[in-house]
Amino acid sequence: MKPFPWDEAIGFGLGVLRLSPAAFWAMTPRELALAITAVTGGAMPLRRGEFSDLMTRFPDGR
């Protein structure tokens, strides 16, 4: 398991999003991830249920 990329997260939060340190540290990781996605236009990863549905519909080994 990789350690959380604190340097990148803090840099993005303070530098790109221009959050105050208090606002940055008050955010949840999910809020930060959604803010990063909103700014960068990246796609959110699949949720567990969505992934399970895809695995059911398209199983490996066919």
C-alpha positions as MATLAB code, in Angstrom:
seq = 'MKPFPWDEAIGFGLGVLRLSPAAFWAMTPRELALAITAVTGGAMPLRRGEFSDLMTRFPDGR';
ca = [
       0.000    0.000    0.000;
       1.367    3.395   -1.001;
       1.518    6.164    1.586;
      -0.890    9.037    1.109;
       0.688   11.733   -1.161;
       0.514   14.547    1.418;
       2.930   16.858   -0.400;
       0.869   16.743   -3.593;
      -2.448   17.055   -1.743;
      -1.307   20.038    0.316;
       0.284   21.673   -2.724;
      -2.883   21.264   -4.762;
      -5.175   22.375   -1.960;
      -3.205   25.466   -1.047;
      -1.662   26.326   -4.411;
      -4.279   25.394   -7.014;
      -7.513   25.510   -5.037;
      -6.169   28.458   -3.004;
      -7.664   27.136    0.215;
      -6.589   28.544    3.540;
      -4.736   26.023    5.707;
      -7.758   25.885    8.037;
     -10.118   25.139    5.139;
      -7.749   22.505    3.727;
      -7.417   20.636    7.026;
     -11.176   20.825    7.617;
     -11.871   18.939    4.357;
     -12.481   15.224    4.255;
     -10.393   13.163    1.806;
     -13.545   12.635   -0.278;
     -14.184   16.388   -0.463;
     -10.592   16.978   -1.542;
     -10.828   14.237   -4.182;
     -14.038   15.715   -5.587;
     -12.505   19.199   -5.661;
      -9.449   17.882   -7.509;
     -11.700   16.060   -9.986;
     -13.788   19.188  -10.552;
     -10.706   21.266  -11.319;
      -8.825   18.698  -13.405;
     -11.825   17.226  -15.218;
     -10.760   13.707  -14.294;
     -13.220   10.873  -13.963;
     -14.075    9.468  -10.572;
     -13.213    5.811   -9.991;
     -16.008    3.260  -10.020;
     -17.826    2.646   -6.775;
     -17.810   -0.864   -5.356;
     -21.384   -1.595   -6.503;
     -20.694   -0.339  -10.022;
     -17.570   -2.471  -10.246;
     -19.401   -5.552   -8.924;
     -22.146   -5.017  -11.502;
     -19.592   -4.856  -14.318;
     -17.857   -8.003  -13.030;
     -21.206   -9.816  -13.036;
     -22.161   -8.617  -16.489;
     -18.720   -9.182  -18.041;
     -16.926  -11.988  -16.173;
     -13.333  -12.924  -17.019;
     -12.616  -16.225  -18.700;
     -15.278  -16.379  -21.330;
];
